[in-house]
Amino acid sequence: MGGFEKVADILTGKRNPRIAVIGGSTSALTTIALLLKRQPGLPLGAGAITLLHRRPLRPFYHSVEAAHAEGFTDFGPDDICPVSGFVYRLAGFRLEARDLVLRMLRVDGRAPDPRVALHRIAGDDDAAARTIIEEADLVIAALGYRPIAVPIADRDRLPIPLAAQDGKPMVDRHCRIVDGDGAPIAGLYGLGLAAGFVPWGPLGGEPSFSGQANGLWLWQNDVGLMIVDQVMASQVMAAA
């Protein structure tokens, strides 16, 4: 709340403001969508907003047929979820972020928004990317979510170092919170933004996906059930 108003205040008096948005996921694309559509609008001219990203921008499709119907063919077998048949099920943008990506990629004859430019970062020594950032009136770091782990202690009240405190995923593939050595902590589970969970096996997802997956549907269904099953199994073992 209040973020757009702060941006407008920072850019007050700028005739042709330049904004650099750094990131390649939903946080970055939805930020740009908000900057473009809010009213009263910002005085944005051609190329006013530049998105700096490392990975290719991928739209989500419900099927291979739906993608082909729009002439989108930039995917292979590893980009298709074997469970649902969705194209870029996890890596693909959805909703207003998807709409913007489809425009910028000119899919199915769509025209890109002239106020937005894309720059794919070539590496740590990308001089053009550094220039874009240095010349921007505003830089927005839309780098996604990072875990803020609650301190955990053992029964002797000694702190347990967590992998999340060292910039690593908070959980393993079974949603068990892992310690600093990467070992799961018995009876401790986690989910949610920045937990670092990646769907696998019956949960689906394209094999090419890298990163983390977030979503209420996942947490309330397959991921939540995975945790419940483990809790129930531990109770059965304890009773036996």
C-alpha angles and dihedrals in degrees: 000000000000094000096118091048089053091051091050090050093050091051096045110132095018109127095193107016121197120211126188117199114194118203142066105223139075094289091062099042095046089049090057092045089054093049090052100048106035118112131252082039131220118253093256119170131186111315093003093140122048122190113209111199139159104206127057115267110246129192121215119241129187092223145358088253092055091051093048091048088064093042094252110144103150095120140078138204093284090057093062121087107237092210102048104017089232118151111234090353093173105019097042123099120241139196117000093351089056092049090054093047092050089053095047091048091048091232115181094357096307116155118231119239105258090215092065129069128184126219119181108207110239097199145299091305097051100141093187092056091050090050092051090053095044093050095045121109089211131022118198117196104209096172098146130241129331123194121253101197122208109235111261125203133186125237089278089055092248112145117252112217111230129211088230090063088062095051095263128122113290094221140033126232090284094052091252113146110242130214128230091280092052096253119135117250109232114251095002119116135172142189138163139073113354095005088125098229118157118195115241141172113000091005089071131210131150116288091231093061119116125179130041133309125223132180142128091237091058094046094046095045129020099008094043090048090052090058094044091051091053093047091050092047091052090051091052091050092048091051092049 
